[in-house]
Amino acid sequence: MEAKVETNRRKMTGVVVKDKMDKTVVIEVEKFLKHPKYHKYLKRKKRYKAHDDKSQCNVGDRVIIVESRPLSKEKRWVVKGIIEKEKLMSIREEVTGNDTGQN
């Protein structure tokens, strides 16, 4: 019988930016920080390399990443799950529209 262990690992949500590497994806996480003096909200972006064991993630997918032990020189995160898949546009509809090419 396995007990469910709650860990204090950090979790982040981001968008997959690159997926060209084998079992690795680059995820861009966007944060809003409040400036201490001017009280203006600033948008900050940071990229993390995350381990994607089954290579399920594609560019544009929204994913959850969880902190893990160091897996390589720069890889310290693991993809926990895909929240939202990228919505693909049908290229065929754009090409075969009502435009016949005649003037």
N, C-alpha and C positions, 0 to 999 in steps of 0.2 A: 504494500500500500504506500503510495507516494503522497507526501504532504505538499501542499502548495506553499512555496516559499516566496514571501514578498521581499523584493530587493529594493535598495535605494538607488537605482540606476537612473540617470537622467534620460528623459525622453524629449524628442523634438519632432516637429512636423515640417516638412519641406517639399520642394519640387525637384524631380530628377532633371538634371541639366545635361549630363553625359552618361552614356552607357556603352562606350566602345571597348572598355576593358573586360577581361574575363572574370566573372563573379564579383565585379566591383562597379559601383555607380557613384557619381558625384551628385550630391544633393545640396541645393541652395536653401538656406534657412533665413527667413526674414524676421527681424525683431524691431519693435518700436520702443525707443528709449526716450525718456524725458530729460531734457537738458537741465542740469541742476540750477543754473542761474537764470536762464531766459524762459524756462518752462515751456519750451517748444518741443513737440514730439519729432524725433528724428528716426528715419528708416535706416536700419543697418542690415547688410546682407553678409553672410559668411557661408563658405562652401566646405562641406565635409565629405570625405571618402567613406563609403559604407559597404559592407560585405553583403552581397546578394547571392546566396548559395545556389538558388535554382534559376538565376538569370531571368526573373519574371518582369522586372521593372523596365519600362521604356521611357524615353524622353517625354516629359510633360506630365508624368504620373505624380500624384500627391501621395507621399509615404510617411510612415512613422519610423524613426530610427531610435535605437536604444544604445546606450553606452556599453562597451564591452572591454575585454582585455586587449592589449595591442596585437593585431593580427598581421601587420606589416609595418613598414616605416611610417606611413601616414594614416593607416586604416585603424580606427579605434571605435567604429560604430557598426551596428548590424541592422539591416532592414527588418523591422518586426512585421510590418504588413502594409498593404496598399490600401489607401483610403479611397482614392478616386482614380480611375483610369483616364488617360487622355482621350478626348473626344476627337475621333478622326473625321476629317472632312473627306467627302467623296470627290476625288479629283475627276472622276469620270463625268459627274454632273457639271462641273465647271467647263470641261472641254466640249461636251455635247449639249450645250445650252441651245438657245434659240438662234444663235449666231450661225448663219449659213456661209459667211465669208463672201457673199455677193454684195456689191455696192449698187 
